[in-house]
Amino acid sequence: MSSLLMRGFEVSEFENRTARAQRMMAEKKLDAIFLTTEPNFRYFTGFKSQFWHSPTRPWFVVVPAEGKPIMVIPEIGVSSMKQTWIEDIRSWAAPCPEDDGISLLATTINELPKKFGRIGATLGIESHLRMPNANFSELRQGVSSEFVDIALEMHALRQIKSQAEIAKTREICRITNIGFNKIPGYACIGMTEREICKRFSMNMLAAGADETPFIIAGSGPDAIGEILTGPSDRAMQEGDLLMIDTGAVWDGYFSDFDRNWAFGHASEQTKAAYRATYEATTKGFEAAKPGNTTTDIYNAMWQVLEAAGALGNDVGRIGHGLGMELTERPSNTATDNTLLVPGMVMTLEPGMNYAPGKMMLHEENIVITEDGSEWLSERAEPELIIIK
């Protein structure tokens, strides 16, 4: 139960993260890194706030080559930041469009020992700078060092989860399964996607989820055709297939898996597609072990789908990393080839177009262990559930 798990982390968690980052910095010949996005900021500080939903104020964390991280933040956050393990907190009165912390940030970076003249920032793949481009240009002019991309290095650091992080993911998966398992007890013909998903969300919240920010649904006669919109006001009808995919959160960590149901009956073709995606997760799980790669997982799952007559996969990948964000690197694709190591939390997400306009998608959550993998989500039923 969530009440038995500790929220937040021991200080040693942040000390270990910082030490790992500083080893990376030594290898990359960096004097410091500066980070701007909520997941990266929280990773080194433990600071959680709904204020990140506001784009008005920027927040910066500077990790030096030695020592603890330094905060450069709006004054409104100083009191809360003092409750974390951080000691060096520098602030300005924000918002201040004419100089929104940039001169203070530049001074902070310039004061650090300069051995290499290189500062790391997340400038590349699957990352962004949460600050105006003009402000970053001003920062580059004010800092007497070169800025280099560390997007992949930050992804690599966060890919390896501690046991404390894995415990949080395991807990939100447990809660998510409670919500999914209740659906056949109330979903019925005549209910809309939106009505089913609202009740699903409330059940997860009642079971202990902190929030349910990602719930999508798709339905249609004996199939779903797309998975990016919804839930809609479309009402369930006899012979419909319904898929719900969710990312719920407990203490800052996501679950991410889906479930499928049919109302009244389903065709043999649709049942067979469900069995194929279920079997693909089995083969993907078997391939998900240290020493293999994300491409080994992809190949193991795709071989099952291809043998089942898959016409293609519009999703573009069949699984990904999971953690503080709903989707993280790496991706399970034919070319990704990321080496699997213990501590990586992944999704197995085989999907297939099994007929024109008909898609089947199945997803589970796992963690790579020393000798294989462990299921974090409770596996779906091997046969498509028919709601009578």
Buried (B, 14 or more C-beta within 10 A) or exposed (E): EBEEBEEBBEEEBBEEBBEBBBEBBEEBEBBBBBBBBBBBBBBBBBBBBEBBEEEEBBBBBBBBBEEBBBBBBBEBBEEEBEEBBBEEBBBBEBBEEEEBBBEBBBEBBEEBEBEBEBBBBBBBEBBEBBBBEEBBEBBBEBBEBEBBBBBBBBBBBBBBBBEBBBBBBBBBBBBBBBBBEBBBEEBEBEBBBBBBBBBBBBBBBEBBBBBBEBBBBBBBEBBBBEBEEBBEEBBBEEBBBBBBBBBBBBBBBBBBBBBBBBBEEBBEBBBBBBBBBBBBBBBBBBBBBBEBBBBBBBBBBBEBBBEBBBBEBBBEBBBBBBBBBBBBBBBBBEEBEBEBEBBBBBBBBBBBBBBEEBBBBBBBBBBBBEEBBBBBBBBBEEEBBEBE
